[in-house]
Amino acid sequence: MKKIQKSLELSEYSFKELSPTYQNLVQKAKGAFESSYSPYSNFPVGAALLLENSQIILGSNQENAAYPSGLCAERVALFNYGANQRPTEIVAIAVAVKNPIDSFAYPCGSCLQVISEFENNQSKEFEIIISHPKEDKYLICKGVSNLLPFSFKKENLI
């Protein structure tokens, strides 16, 4: 048996250590959770996409009484990007939660899979910035494969 292990490429920063561009992106993600419709989970989430042309696209989670009908903030932002056929690539996505939980709130598996699809359809990986809701901590990972190493890709289709 051969053990296969992938080392994660995650870096932790304080707000001051982030570039001014990423500070702005994180602030936009935090502002985006204010438009969250989350009466069932009480877990507002905001996302902000940074494009190569410096445009920022926002998303917030949108719930529905029929739970599977809602969407996470990350997918709202990404599907907005896709639906409007943006001509420029994604540089980064920032994710922020409003609830004061004691840990980072990573994107869910469905969001990671959608991030993977968008990332695979462009020329390079983008960075994922995850905000800690209580502490001055921000994780940055280069490429979704650091959070979802075995994503399903179009190459897997027959």
N, C-alpha and C positions, 0 to 999 in steps of 0.2 A: 504494500500500500504506500502511495505517495501522498503526503499531506500538502495541500495547496493553501497558502495563506496570502492574502493581499494586505499590504499595509495601507492604512488610510492616510490620505494627505489632507489633514485638517489643521488649520492654524487658528489660534485664539488671539483676539485683539481687544483692546479697550476702544471706546468711541474715539478718543483723541488719536489713537494709532491708525485709525482708518483714514484713507485718502479723503480729501474734501468731497470728491465725487461719490464715494461710498457712504460718507456721512449723510449727504443729501438723499441718497437712495434709501438708506435706512429710515430717515425721517419721513420720506414719502410713504414707505411701507407702514410705518406707525400711524400716519395720517389716514391711510387707506382702511385700517380696521374700524374707523369711525363709521364707514358706510356698510359695515357688516350687517347682515340680517341673520342673527343667530339666537332666536328666542328659545330654541330647544336645548342647545348645548351650553349656551351662555359662554361661548368660547370664540370671541371675535378674533379674526386673523386678517392681516393685510399683506399684500405682496406688491412689489414694484419691480418691473423689468427695466433694465437700462439697455438701450439700443446703441449701436455704433455711432449713430448720428446724434447722440445725446438725448434723444427723446426718451421719456419715461412713460410706461404704461402701467396703470394701477389695477388691482383686483382685490376683492374682499370676499370672504366666504358668504354664500347665499344658501340658507337652509330652506327646507320645505317640510311640511307635516308628513309627507311621504318621504321618509329619510333618503332613499336612494336618489331622489330627484334633485337634491341640492348639489352644490359644487364648492370645492375648496378655493381659497383665495388664489393659490398658485395657478390652478387650472383656469379660473376666470380671466386672469391676466394673460396667460398663454393663449387661450382660445380667442381672446380679443385681438391679440397680435396676429394669430393665424387667420381669423375671419376678415381682417382688414388688409391682408396680404402685404405686410410691411416689407419694403424692399431692402431693409438693412438687417444685419444679424444682431442677435442678443449677446450682450457682453456679460451681464450678471442679472441675477434675481435676488432680491432681499425679501425675507419673510419675517414678520413680527406678530406676536400674539399680545393681546391686551391683559389676559388673566395673569395674576401674579403667581404662577406656578414656580416650583423650585428647580426646574431644569429647562434645558433647551427644548423647544417644541419643533422637532424635525418635520419636514413634509411627509405626508402619509405615502404608503406604497403606490396608490393610484397616481398621486401627483408626481412621484419620482419617475414612474413609468412614462407619464406625459412629458416631463422634463427631458427624459432620455430621448424620446421621439423628436422633439424640437431640436435638441442638441445634435442628434445624429443627422439632421437635415441641413446642417450648416457646416461651414468649413473648419470650425474650431469649437472646443469646449467652452462653456461659460462658467462663471463662478457663482456659487450659491452662498449667500450670506444669511446666517441664521442668528437672530437676536435672542439673547437671554431676557426674559420678561422682568426679572427683578434686579439683576446685577449688570454692571457695566462690562458685559462680555459679548463678543460677537465671534462666531465661528465662520471661517471662509474655507470652502472646499473647492478645488479646481476640478470641475467635471462631475457630472452626476454619478459616474461609475464609482466614486468614493463612497457614495451613500447607497447605491444600488448596483453592486458589481455584476449581477447576472440579469440584466434587463432583457426583455424580449424585444428583438429587433426585426426589421423587415427581412433580414437575411435568414431568420428562423422560419419564415413562411415557405411553404412548398410551392 
